Structures are given as structure tokens and as C-alpha cells.
Amino acid sequence: ERKKKATGFATLRKKFIRRRRNSKACDHARVIGELVSTWSPLETSALLEEYEALAALKDLQRQAELSRPPATTFKHDLSTLYDYKHCTDVDLVYRGACFPVHRALLSARCPYFRELLAGCPGYGARICLELRTPNLEVHMFSALLRYLYTGDICAHDSSLDANLLRRLGEEFGTPNLLEHDLRYLLDTGDYADAALVFTSDGDYQRPDSGSSEYGFRPKLELPCHKAILSARSTFFRNLIQRRTRSGEDHTERALHIPTRIVLDESVIPKRYARVLLHAVYLDDVDLSLILRGSGCGSSAGSLGEVQALTHTGRMRPSPLEEAMELYQIGRFLELDILSQGCEDIIIGCLNHETLPIIL
């Protein structure tokens, strides 16, 4: 009897499976059949070609994604910055170990370091730490600093426990999200030790340029942070390191003025300045930040303006043309996050009308 009951359930199960399988197959076949029942052979062939083209396009997209390594994020780049110590401006000494760090990042990220560093101003300050948290090993203090740089904590570290994290939070404070603090640095310019200065050839010929420190009046100057520029762009890192090795920044430190990084507006139009910094700090390419108005282009006209006038007869370039120009700027500055963000915008604008412009 038990065997008969088991056999009955198995048969019922097979019937359900067969019915479900047949139902799906029949429904799909019926829909396709009804769709093409009144079509001519030519129309059916066109539908087949469309499906084949979509499959090829999907495969091409997959191959393109595999061939383009993803751009590094600000978390990754700031972690690398902590490892390689580019552009450090203060040394923390804990239990005999020296940690070269960046004043702006720690001040923005951590209330404890903000107060500590405010009491020890000046480039190259060396600060010996005495912490209240007992038995904090050197490698744990290093992990704490890396957490402030990246916003990520190593969950696999067996030396971390809830009580230790609670004590560290009580002494150092609980940081905001890393993106929040980077946005704060970008929006306020607090702790800035550099400035992007956009100039054109005409600025060198101004009759009133004698009042300027460099013999000309800058058209646009945006505060920023050498640590973040160095972390995100090889171009900026090499430029800043070259100035440091040559001693050009000694005078600026003595006068407590930021390092001015002068960019030629005929190469990098100032109307893209805020888009550039937004990508550097926040990994996002936002074309709405492009500066508009008659005073935002260089005297010779930017590449995008020339291309827009040539292709469309309009002086103001389209978002596609602006993205293409920003892509070239990203390549020039070796800023992958900007270039890849622009590639995504260009792909989103791709159609049969824009293809000639892109090519």
C-alpha cells in the first residue's frame, strides 16, 4: 500500500511537471505564431535579422566591458595615497612608529585629529600621540588611519572586537560617510593647500596685471587639496612633486598661501573646472556643473565650440560634444574616472544621428 501511494505521488508530480513545461512551450510558440502568422517571408526574415543584430550588440557590449578595466574609485585611490605617502604634510608618531599623513583629510574626517592638528599648525609638524584607549597596537592604529582614508574597516581582522571599536569611537569620534566629508572639502574649500588657476594668453597682456603676484590676473581660481589631486591624477601628482623637488613651494609655505596650479584655458576651458573637481572628489561626471555665459570660454574658443560650430552651426556645444571634449581632458590629465564617466555619457547618446559626430 505504501509503495502504491508513493508511485501515485510520483505520477502526479510528473504530470504537473509535464503540464508546466508544455504550458510554457505552447504559450511561447502560440504568441510567436500569432505574431508572424500574417507576415510575409520578407518581414519574418527582417525580424530574424533584428534578433541576430541585438544578440551581436549584446555580445559586443560584453566584450567592450571586459576590455575596459574599471576606473579606480576615490576609496581605492585614497588607500593607495595612504600606502605611498604622496604629498604628506604632517607626521604622527605613535609608540615610536612614524605615520606621514595629510592634514586636510584627517581634519575633515575625525574630530579628535581636527582639534589636535589645529593646535599644531604648519607644514611638516611632528606630533607624538598619547591615546586614552589602552593596549592599542601599532598595526591597529594604522588600520584606524586607513579607515579614515577609505571609510572601510577590515572585517576579517581578528584583533577587532566590539569593545575596542566602541572605545575608539568614544576617543576619536564617529566619522561621517567618506563621500560626505569629501563633498564638504569640495564645497567649502576648508584646509585647502592648492588652487586650480585657469588663464588664457590674453591675461598676460592686461594693463592692470602688475598687481598680481604672477604678473597676470587669473580668470578663475578654485581651492582644492594637493593630497586628493595627487591621489586621483598622475598628471597632478607629477606636477606637484616636481614643484616640491625644485623648491618652488617653499615661498608659498613661508607666506601661508596655497600652491597655484596654473592651467591654460585654451587646453582646459575654465567652464569645465567644476565638473573636473566634482569628478576628482566624488567619482561623478555632472555636466550640469559646466559654467555657462559669455565669459566662460577662452578667447580662442574651445575645441568643443569649434566642433559645434563646424557640425551644427551652433556656437554652444551639445551635451554629447561637451562629453567628448571632457573625455579628451580626462585623458590629458590621466584622470580615468572622468574619461570613463564621459564614455558612459557618449554611449548613452549614441544613435544614428550622433554616430557621425562621435566618429
VOVO-935567 format. One record per residue (C-alpha): x, z, y; residue number from 1. Coordinates in nm, 3 decimals, m for minus. Layout:
REM VOVO-935567
<node X="X" Z="Z" Y="Y" seq="NUM"/>
...
***
This chain:
REM VOVO-935567
<node X="0.000" Z="0.000" Y="0.000" seq="1"/>
<node X="0.283" Z="0.086" Y="0.235" seq="2"/>
<node X="0.455" Z="m0.244" Y="0.155" seq="3"/>
<node X="0.133" Z="m0.434" Y="0.220" seq="4"/>
<node X="0.089" Z="m0.261" Y="0.558" seq="5"/>
<node X="0.448" Z="m0.342" Y="0.660" seq="6"/>
<node X="0.401" Z="m0.704" Y="0.559" seq="7"/>
<node X="0.082" Z="m0.719" Y="0.764" seq="8"/>
<node X="0.255" Z="m0.589" Y="1.080" seq="9"/>
<node X="0.543" Z="m0.835" Y="1.036" seq="10"/>
<node X="0.299" Z="m1.124" Y="1.002" seq="11"/>
<node X="0.109" Z="m1.013" Y="1.311" seq="12"/>
<node X="0.437" Z="m0.984" Y="1.505" seq="13"/>
<node X="0.540" Z="m1.336" Y="1.404" seq="14"/>
<node X="0.203" Z="m1.467" Y="1.517" seq="15"/>
<node X="0.243" Z="m1.307" Y="1.859" seq="16"/>
<node X="0.596" Z="m1.446" Y="1.898" seq="17"/>
<node X="0.487" Z="m1.793" Y="1.791" seq="18"/>
<node X="0.188" Z="m1.786" Y="2.024" seq="19"/>
<node X="0.402" Z="m1.670" Y="2.320" seq="20"/>
<node X="0.665" Z="m1.935" Y="2.251" seq="21"/>
<node X="0.411" Z="m2.211" Y="2.206" seq="22"/>
<node X="0.219" Z="m2.097" Y="2.513" seq="23"/>
<node X="0.527" Z="m2.120" Y="2.735" seq="24"/>
<node X="0.631" Z="m2.457" Y="2.596" seq="25"/>
<node X="0.284" Z="m2.603" Y="2.622" seq="26"/>
<node X="0.229" Z="m2.476" Y="2.974" seq="27"/>
<node X="0.556" Z="m2.623" Y="3.096" seq="28"/>
<node X="0.502" Z="m2.953" Y="2.919" seq="29"/>
<node X="0.143" Z="m2.973" Y="3.043" seq="30"/>
<node X="0.247" Z="m2.916" Y="3.407" seq="31"/>
<node X="0.520" Z="m3.181" Y="3.389" seq="32"/>
<node X="0.292" Z="m3.416" Y="3.202" seq="33"/>
<node X="0.013" Z="m3.381" Y="3.454" seq="34"/>
<node X="0.260" Z="m3.430" Y="3.738" seq="35"/>
<node X="0.408" Z="m3.758" Y="3.616" seq="36"/>
<node X="0.108" Z="m3.896" Y="3.425" seq="37"/>
<node X="0.013" Z="m4.129" Y="3.705" seq="38"/>
<node X="0.366" Z="m4.210" Y="3.819" seq="39"/>
<node X="0.534" Z="m4.542" Y="3.780" seq="40"/>
<node X="0.862" Z="m4.567" Y="3.584" seq="41"/>
<node X="1.045" Z="m4.611" Y="3.915" seq="42"/>
<node X="0.906" Z="m4.284" Y="4.052" seq="43"/>
<node X="0.988" Z="m4.097" Y="3.732" seq="44"/>
<node X="1.343" Z="m4.230" Y="3.747" seq="45"/>
<node X="1.373" Z="m4.113" Y="4.110" seq="46"/>
<node X="1.263" Z="m3.761" Y="4.008" seq="47"/>
<node X="1.526" Z="m3.757" Y="3.733" seq="48"/>
<node X="1.794" Z="m3.864" Y="3.981" seq="49"/>
<node X="1.684" Z="m3.585" Y="4.216" seq="50"/>
<node X="1.720" Z="m3.324" Y="3.942" seq="51"/>
<node X="2.062" Z="m3.460" Y="3.848" seq="52"/>
<node X="2.173" Z="m3.452" Y="4.213" seq="53"/>
<node X="2.057" Z="m3.090" Y="4.250" seq="54"/>
<node X="2.245" Z="m2.992" Y="3.935" seq="55"/>
<node X="2.559" Z="m3.165" Y="4.062" seq="56"/>
<node X="2.523" Z="m2.996" Y="4.402" seq="57"/>
<node X="2.487" Z="m2.655" Y="4.238" seq="58"/>
<node X="2.798" Z="m2.717" Y="4.030" seq="59"/>
<node X="2.987" Z="m2.835" Y="4.338" seq="60"/>
<node X="2.886" Z="m2.522" Y="4.528" seq="61"/>
<node X="3.004" Z="m2.303" Y="4.242" seq="62"/>
<node X="3.340" Z="m2.484" Y="4.228" seq="63"/>
<node X="3.379" Z="m2.456" Y="4.607" seq="64"/>
<node X="3.316" Z="m2.081" Y="4.597" seq="65"/>
<node X="3.573" Z="m2.040" Y="4.320" seq="66"/>
<node X="3.831" Z="m2.246" Y="4.509" seq="67"/>
<node X="3.794" Z="m2.038" Y="4.830" seq="68"/>
<node X="3.927" Z="m1.685" Y="4.792" seq="69"/>
<node X="3.712" Z="m1.442" Y="4.990" seq="70"/>
<node X="3.849" Z="m1.325" Y="5.324" seq="71"/>
<node X="3.968" Z="m0.966" Y="5.326" seq="72"/>
<node X="3.733" Z="m0.710" Y="5.483" seq="73"/>
<node X="3.821" Z="m0.458" Y="5.754" seq="74"/>
<node X="3.830" Z="m0.186" Y="5.487" seq="75"/>
<node X="4.091" Z="m0.374" Y="5.287" seq="76"/>
<node X="4.297" Z="m0.463" Y="5.594" seq="77"/>
<node X="4.294" Z="m0.108" Y="5.729" seq="78"/>
<node X="4.402" Z="0.021" Y="5.388" seq="79"/>
<node X="4.692" Z="m0.224" Y="5.399" seq="80"/>
<node X="4.768" Z="m0.110" Y="5.753" seq="81"/>
<node X="4.794" Z="0.249" Y="5.630" seq="82"/>
<node X="5.030" Z="0.139" Y="5.350" seq="83"/>
<node X="5.264" Z="m0.076" Y="5.561" seq="84"/>
<node X="5.253" Z="0.134" Y="5.883" seq="85"/>
<node X="5.234" Z="m0.157" Y="6.130" seq="86"/>
<node X="5.220" Z="m0.055" Y="6.498" seq="87"/>
<node X="5.208" Z="0.321" Y="6.435" seq="88"/>
<node X="5.231" Z="0.537" Y="6.748" seq="89"/>
<node X="5.231" Z="0.898" Y="6.623" seq="90"/>
<node X="5.386" Z="1.087" Y="6.329" seq="91"/>
<node X="5.207" Z="1.362" Y="6.137" seq="92"/>
<node X="5.428" Z="1.598" Y="5.938" seq="93"/>
<node X="5.269" Z="1.793" Y="5.654" seq="94"/>
<node X="5.472" Z="2.002" Y="5.411" seq="95"/>
<node X="5.786" Z="1.811" Y="5.501" seq="96"/>
<node X="5.628" Z="1.468" Y="5.445" seq="97"/>
<node X="5.601" Z="1.234" Y="5.743" seq="98"/>
<node X="5.291" Z="1.016" Y="5.786" seq="99"/>
<node X="5.317" Z="0.746" Y="6.059" seq="100"/>
<node X="4.960" Z="0.685" Y="6.175" seq="101"/>
<node X="4.753" Z="0.529" Y="6.452" seq="102"/>
<node X="4.619" Z="0.747" Y="6.731" seq="103"/>
<node X="4.314" Z="0.535" Y="6.812" seq="104"/>
<node X="4.182" Z="0.521" Y="6.456" seq="105"/>
<node X="4.224" Z="0.890" Y="6.380" seq="106"/>
<node X="4.081" Z="0.993" Y="6.718" seq="107"/>
<node X="3.773" Z="0.779" Y="6.668" seq="108"/>
<node X="3.722" Z="0.883" Y="6.306" seq="109"/>
<node X="3.790" Z="1.257" Y="6.295" seq="110"/>
<node X="3.700" Z="1.542" Y="6.538" seq="111"/>
<node X="3.995" Z="1.751" Y="6.415" seq="112"/>
<node X="4.252" Z="1.477" Y="6.490" seq="113"/>
<node X="4.075" Z="1.382" Y="6.814" seq="114"/>
<node X="4.132" Z="1.731" Y="6.952" seq="115"/>
<node X="4.481" Z="1.759" Y="6.804" seq="116"/>
<node X="4.606" Z="1.426" Y="6.938" seq="117"/>
<node X="4.451" Z="1.482" Y="7.281" seq="118"/>
<node X="4.685" Z="1.782" Y="7.313" seq="119"/>
<node X="4.991" Z="1.573" Y="7.216" seq="120"/>
<node X="4.981" Z="1.259" Y="7.430" seq="121"/>
<node X="5.249" Z="0.994" Y="7.446" seq="122"/>
<node X="5.392" Z="0.729" Y="7.221" seq="123"/>
<node X="5.585" Z="0.847" Y="6.915" seq="124"/>
<node X="5.468" Z="1.209" Y="6.928" seq="125"/>
<node X="5.570" Z="1.409" Y="6.619" seq="126"/>
<node X="5.315" Z="1.674" Y="6.517" seq="127"/>
<node X="5.366" Z="1.937" Y="6.247" seq="128"/>
<node X="5.039" Z="2.036" Y="6.082" seq="129"/>
<node X="4.931" Z="2.375" Y="5.956" seq="130"/>
<node X="4.595" Z="2.347" Y="5.786" seq="131"/>
<node X="4.345" Z="2.622" Y="5.706" seq="132"/>
<node X="4.247" Z="2.462" Y="5.377" seq="133"/>
<node X="4.464" Z="2.638" Y="5.114" seq="134"/>
<node X="4.668" Z="2.461" Y="4.847" seq="135"/>
<node X="4.611" Z="2.111" Y="4.982" seq="136"/>
<node X="4.875" Z="1.898" Y="4.814" seq="137"/>
<node X="5.064" Z="1.624" Y="4.998" seq="138"/>
<node X="4.906" Z="1.347" Y="4.792" seq="139"/>
<node X="4.562" Z="1.490" Y="4.874" seq="140"/>
<node X="4.643" Z="1.489" Y="5.245" seq="141"/>
<node X="4.749" Z="1.124" Y="5.209" seq="142"/>
<node X="4.419" Z="1.049" Y="5.033" seq="143"/>
<node X="4.238" Z="1.216" Y="5.322" seq="144"/>
<node X="4.415" Z="0.989" Y="5.573" seq="145"/>
<node X="4.335" Z="0.682" Y="5.365" seq="146"/>
<node X="3.972" Z="0.787" Y="5.358" seq="147"/>
<node X="3.971" Z="0.797" Y="5.738" seq="148"/>
<node X="4.116" Z="0.444" Y="5.745" seq="149"/>
<node X="3.884" Z="0.291" Y="5.485" seq="150"/>
<node X="3.573" Z="0.507" Y="5.459" seq="151"/>
<node X="3.618" Z="0.512" Y="5.080" seq="152"/>
<node X="3.727" Z="0.805" Y="4.868" seq="153"/>
<node X="3.875" Z="0.772" Y="4.521" seq="154"/>
<node X="3.603" Z="0.898" Y="4.289" seq="155"/>
<node X="3.836" Z="0.881" Y="3.987" seq="156"/>
<node X="4.082" Z="1.136" Y="4.127" seq="157"/>
<node X="4.051" Z="1.440" Y="3.901" seq="158"/>
<node X="4.202" Z="1.667" Y="4.169" seq="159"/>
<node X="3.896" Z="1.613" Y="4.389" seq="160"/>
<node X="3.614" Z="1.859" Y="4.346" seq="161"/>
<node X="3.307" Z="1.954" Y="4.544" seq="162"/>
<node X="3.455" Z="2.279" Y="4.677" seq="163"/>
<node X="3.769" Z="2.107" Y="4.807" seq="164"/>
<node X="3.566" Z="1.833" Y="4.975" seq="165"/>
<node X="3.341" Z="2.093" Y="5.133" seq="166"/>
<node X="3.641" Z="2.286" Y="5.273" seq="167"/>
<node X="3.796" Z="1.965" Y="5.407" seq="168"/>
<node X="3.466" Z="1.874" Y="5.572" seq="169"/>
<node X="3.448" Z="2.216" Y="5.738" seq="170"/>
<node X="3.800" Z="2.183" Y="5.879" seq="171"/>
<node X="3.819" Z="1.814" Y="5.968" seq="172"/>
<node X="3.454" Z="1.733" Y="6.030" seq="173"/>
<node X="3.245" Z="1.466" Y="5.861" seq="174"/>
<node X="3.324" Z="1.112" Y="5.982" seq="175"/>
<node X="3.065" Z="0.852" Y="6.064" seq="176"/>
<node X="3.047" Z="0.527" Y="5.873" seq="177"/>
<node X="3.365" Z="0.329" Y="5.932" seq="178"/>
<node X="3.166" Z="0.038" Y="6.077" seq="179"/>
<node X="3.004" Z="0.276" Y="6.328" seq="180"/>
<node X="3.341" Z="0.401" Y="6.454" seq="181"/>
<node X="3.490" Z="0.052" Y="6.474" seq="182"/>
<node X="3.190" Z="m0.060" Y="6.674" seq="183"/>
<node X="3.242" Z="0.240" Y="6.903" seq="184"/>
<node X="3.606" Z="0.137" Y="6.963" seq="185"/>
<node X="3.500" Z="m0.222" Y="7.028" seq="186"/>
<node X="3.213" Z="m0.137" Y="7.265" seq="187"/>
<node X="3.384" Z="0.137" Y="7.466" seq="188"/>
<node X="3.749" Z="0.038" Y="7.461" seq="189"/>
<node X="3.842" Z="0.405" Y="7.424" seq="190"/>
<node X="4.204" Z="0.468" Y="7.316" seq="191"/>
<node X="4.283" Z="0.100" Y="7.385" seq="192"/>
<node X="4.655" Z="0.024" Y="7.397" seq="193"/>
<node X="4.624" Z="m0.354" Y="7.436" seq="194"/>
<node X="4.420" Z="m0.614" Y="7.619" seq="195"/>
<node X="4.343" Z="m0.978" Y="7.547" seq="196"/>
<node X="4.402" Z="m1.174" Y="7.867" seq="197"/>
<node X="4.264" Z="m1.528" Y="7.897" seq="198"/>
<node X="4.430" Z="m1.750" Y="8.157" seq="199"/>
<node X="4.443" Z="m2.117" Y="8.246" seq="200"/>
<node X="4.703" Z="m2.332" Y="8.420" seq="201"/>
<node X="4.514" Z="m2.305" Y="8.748" seq="202"/>
<node X="4.567" Z="m1.929" Y="8.758" seq="203"/>
<node X="4.940" Z="m1.979" Y="8.808" seq="204"/>
<node X="4.875" Z="m2.172" Y="9.129" seq="205"/>
<node X="4.642" Z="m1.922" Y="9.301" seq="206"/>
<node X="4.742" Z="m1.845" Y="9.659" seq="207"/>
<node X="4.638" Z="m1.481" Y="9.603" seq="208"/>
<node X="4.826" Z="m1.442" Y="9.277" seq="209"/>
<node X="5.108" Z="m1.243" Y="9.431" seq="210"/>
<node X="4.906" Z="m0.922" Y="9.400" seq="211"/>
<node X="4.906" Z="m0.949" Y="9.023" seq="212"/>
<node X="5.160" Z="m0.786" Y="8.800" seq="213"/>
<node X="5.242" Z="m1.111" Y="8.622" seq="214"/>
<node X="5.221" Z="m1.346" Y="8.919" seq="215"/>
<node X="4.870" Z="m1.467" Y="8.848" seq="216"/>
<node X="4.522" Z="m1.324" Y="8.831" seq="217"/>
<node X="4.374" Z="m1.308" Y="8.479" seq="218"/>
<node X="4.031" Z="m1.464" Y="8.441" seq="219"/>
<node X="3.920" Z="m1.228" Y="8.164" seq="220"/>
<node X="4.073" Z="m0.913" Y="8.017" seq="221"/>
<node X="3.924" Z="m0.730" Y="7.719" seq="222"/>
<node X="4.057" Z="m0.392" Y="7.596" seq="223"/>
<node X="4.144" Z="m0.369" Y="7.227" seq="224"/>
<node X="4.373" Z="m0.187" Y="6.985" seq="225"/>
<node X="4.706" Z="m0.310" Y="6.854" seq="226"/>
<node X="4.655" Z="m0.138" Y="6.519" seq="227"/>
<node X="4.332" Z="m0.327" Y="6.449" seq="228"/>
<node X="4.466" Z="m0.661" Y="6.575" seq="229"/>
<node X="4.776" Z="m0.620" Y="6.356" seq="230"/>
<node X="4.567" Z="m0.528" Y="6.053" seq="231"/>
<node X="4.335" Z="m0.830" Y="6.080" seq="232"/>
<node X="4.555" Z="m1.115" Y="6.203" seq="233"/>
<node X="4.907" Z="m1.217" Y="6.100" seq="234"/>
<node X="4.936" Z="m1.405" Y="6.430" seq="235"/>
<node X="4.869" Z="m1.096" Y="6.639" seq="236"/>
<node X="5.083" Z="m0.875" Y="6.415" seq="237"/>
<node X="5.386" Z="m1.103" Y="6.451" seq="238"/>
<node X="5.330" Z="m1.130" Y="6.826" seq="239"/>
<node X="5.310" Z="m0.752" Y="6.873" seq="240"/>
<node X="5.611" Z="m0.685" Y="6.651" seq="241"/>
<node X="5.816" Z="m0.946" Y="6.838" seq="242"/>
<node X="5.735" Z="m0.779" Y="7.169" seq="243"/>
<node X="5.831" Z="m0.440" Y="7.025" seq="244"/>
<node X="6.165" Z="m0.564" Y="6.890" seq="245"/>
<node X="6.252" Z="m0.730" Y="7.222" seq="246"/>
<node X="6.171" Z="m0.414" Y="7.417" seq="247"/>
<node X="5.901" Z="m0.576" Y="7.630" seq="248"/>
<node X="5.659" Z="m0.292" Y="7.568" seq="249"/>
<node X="5.896" Z="m0.017" Y="7.688" seq="250"/>
<node X="5.792" Z="m0.067" Y="8.050" seq="251"/>
<node X="5.423" Z="m0.065" Y="7.959" seq="252"/>
<node X="5.462" Z="0.262" Y="7.772" seq="253"/>
<node X="5.651" Z="0.417" Y="8.061" seq="254"/>
<node X="5.376" Z="0.312" Y="8.302" seq="255"/>
<node X="5.098" Z="0.404" Y="8.054" seq="256"/>
<node X="4.941" Z="0.060" Y="8.074" seq="257"/>
<node X="4.810" Z="m0.142" Y="7.779" seq="258"/>
<node X="5.007" Z="m0.428" Y="7.629" seq="259"/>
<node X="4.870" Z="m0.754" Y="7.766" seq="260"/>
<node X="4.838" Z="m1.031" Y="7.509" seq="261"/>
<node X="4.804" Z="m1.349" Y="7.713" seq="262"/>
<node X="4.609" Z="m1.636" Y="7.554" seq="263"/>
<node X="4.596" Z="m1.987" Y="7.702" seq="264"/>
<node X="4.234" Z="m2.072" Y="7.774" seq="265"/>
<node X="4.296" Z="m2.440" Y="7.706" seq="266"/>
<node X="4.370" Z="m2.342" Y="7.345" seq="267"/>
<node X="4.133" Z="m2.045" Y="7.303" seq="268"/>
<node X="3.848" Z="m2.067" Y="7.558" seq="269"/>
<node X="3.755" Z="m1.730" Y="7.703" seq="270"/>
<node X="3.387" Z="m1.787" Y="7.627" seq="271"/>
<node X="3.473" Z="m1.714" Y="7.263" seq="272"/>
<node X="3.655" Z="m1.390" Y="7.347" seq="273"/>
<node X="3.378" Z="m1.150" Y="7.245" seq="274"/>
<node X="3.297" Z="m1.349" Y="6.930" seq="275"/>
<node X="3.663" Z="m1.324" Y="6.834" seq="276"/>
<node X="3.686" Z="m0.948" Y="6.882" seq="277"/>
<node X="3.349" Z="m0.891" Y="6.714" seq="278"/>
<node X="3.479" Z="m1.070" Y="6.404" seq="279"/>
<node X="3.806" Z="m0.874" Y="6.414" seq="280"/>
<node X="3.636" Z="m0.534" Y="6.433" seq="281"/>
<node X="3.315" Z="m0.589" Y="6.234" seq="282"/>
<node X="3.363" Z="m0.885" Y="5.994" seq="283"/>
<node X="3.075" Z="m1.072" Y="6.156" seq="284"/>
<node X="3.067" Z="m1.406" Y="6.341" seq="285"/>
<node X="2.792" Z="m1.379" Y="6.605" seq="286"/>
<node X="2.751" Z="m1.694" Y="6.815" seq="287"/>
<node X="2.509" Z="m1.516" Y="7.047" seq="288"/>
<node X="2.812" Z="m1.339" Y="7.197" seq="289"/>
<node X="2.950" Z="m1.664" Y="7.339" seq="290"/>
<node X="2.986" Z="m1.628" Y="7.716" seq="291"/>
<node X="2.767" Z="m1.880" Y="7.899" seq="292"/>
<node X="2.787" Z="m2.008" Y="8.252" seq="293"/>
<node X="2.994" Z="m2.245" Y="8.461" seq="294"/>
<node X="3.286" Z="m2.003" Y="8.491" seq="295"/>
<node X="3.334" Z="m1.959" Y="8.118" seq="296"/>
<node X="3.519" Z="m2.277" Y="8.033" seq="297"/>
<node X="3.873" Z="m2.380" Y="8.114" seq="298"/>
<node X="3.939" Z="m2.623" Y="8.393" seq="299"/>
<node X="4.033" Z="m2.897" Y="8.149" seq="300"/>
<node X="3.730" Z="m2.836" Y="7.927" seq="301"/>
<node X="3.746" Z="m2.700" Y="7.577" seq="302"/>
<node X="3.766" Z="m2.907" Y="7.260" seq="303"/>
<node X="3.402" Z="m2.831" Y="7.181" seq="304"/>
<node X="3.287" Z="m2.950" Y="7.523" seq="305"/>
<node X="3.481" Z="m3.277" Y="7.491" seq="306"/>
<node X="3.340" Z="m3.339" Y="7.142" seq="307"/>
<node X="2.987" Z="m3.256" Y="7.255" seq="308"/>
<node X="3.013" Z="m3.498" Y="7.547" seq="309"/>
<node X="3.152" Z="m3.771" Y="7.318" seq="310"/>
<node X="2.897" Z="m3.741" Y="7.037" seq="311"/>
<node X="2.579" Z="m3.636" Y="7.213" seq="312"/>
<node X="2.627" Z="m3.694" Y="7.584" seq="313"/>
<node X="2.565" Z="m3.321" Y="7.644" seq="314"/>
<node X="2.822" Z="m3.103" Y="7.813" seq="315"/>
<node X="2.712" Z="m2.786" Y="7.632" seq="316"/>
<node X="2.807" Z="m2.799" Y="7.262" seq="317"/>
<node X="2.559" Z="m2.719" Y="6.987" seq="318"/>
<node X="2.597" Z="m2.408" Y="6.765" seq="319"/>
<node X="2.744" Z="m2.636" Y="6.497" seq="320"/>
<node X="3.010" Z="m2.769" Y="6.735" seq="321"/>
<node X="3.088" Z="m2.418" Y="6.857" seq="322"/>
<node X="3.127" Z="m2.300" Y="6.498" seq="323"/>
<node X="3.363" Z="m2.590" Y="6.429" seq="324"/>
<node X="3.575" Z="m2.500" Y="6.729" seq="325"/>
<node X="3.578" Z="m2.132" Y="6.635" seq="326"/>
<node X="3.686" Z="m2.233" Y="6.284" seq="327"/>
<node X="3.995" Z="m2.401" Y="6.432" seq="328"/>
<node X="4.064" Z="m2.092" Y="6.643" seq="329"/>
<node X="4.040" Z="m1.873" Y="6.334" seq="330"/>
<node X="4.291" Z="m2.094" Y="6.153" seq="331"/>
<node X="4.526" Z="m2.084" Y="6.453" seq="332"/>
<node X="4.508" Z="m1.704" Y="6.477" seq="333"/>
<node X="4.533" Z="m1.666" Y="6.097" seq="334"/>
<node X="4.207" Z="m1.473" Y="6.104" seq="335"/>
<node X="4.040" Z="m1.559" Y="5.772" seq="336"/>
<node X="3.722" Z="m1.363" Y="5.833" seq="337"/>
<node X="3.649" Z="m1.576" Y="6.143" seq="338"/>
<node X="3.727" Z="m1.906" Y="5.969" seq="339"/>
<node X="3.515" Z="m1.829" Y="5.664" seq="340"/>
<node X="3.228" Z="m1.698" Y="5.875" seq="341"/>
<node X="3.232" Z="m2.027" Y="6.065" seq="342"/>
<node X="3.245" Z="m2.223" Y="5.738" seq="343"/>
<node X="2.925" Z="m2.048" Y="5.630" seq="344"/>
<node X="2.757" Z="m2.139" Y="5.960" seq="345"/>
<node X="2.870" Z="m2.502" Y="5.926" seq="346"/>
<node X="2.737" Z="m2.524" Y="5.570" seq="347"/>
<node X="2.406" Z="m2.380" Y="5.689" seq="348"/>
<node X="2.382" Z="m2.659" Y="5.949" seq="349"/>
<node X="2.473" Z="m2.936" Y="5.704" seq="350"/>
<node X="2.223" Z="m3.221" Y="5.676" seq="351"/>
<node X="2.221" Z="m3.600" Y="5.701" seq="352"/>
<node X="2.221" Z="m3.586" Y="6.083" seq="353"/>
<node X="2.508" Z="m3.340" Y="6.122" seq="354"/>
<node X="2.728" Z="m3.486" Y="5.847" seq="355"/>
<node X="2.894" Z="m3.747" Y="6.077" seq="356"/>
<node X="2.979" Z="m3.475" Y="6.331" seq="357"/>
<node X="3.130" Z="m3.249" Y="6.064" seq="358"/>
<node X="3.333" Z="m3.530" Y="5.912" seq="359"/>
***
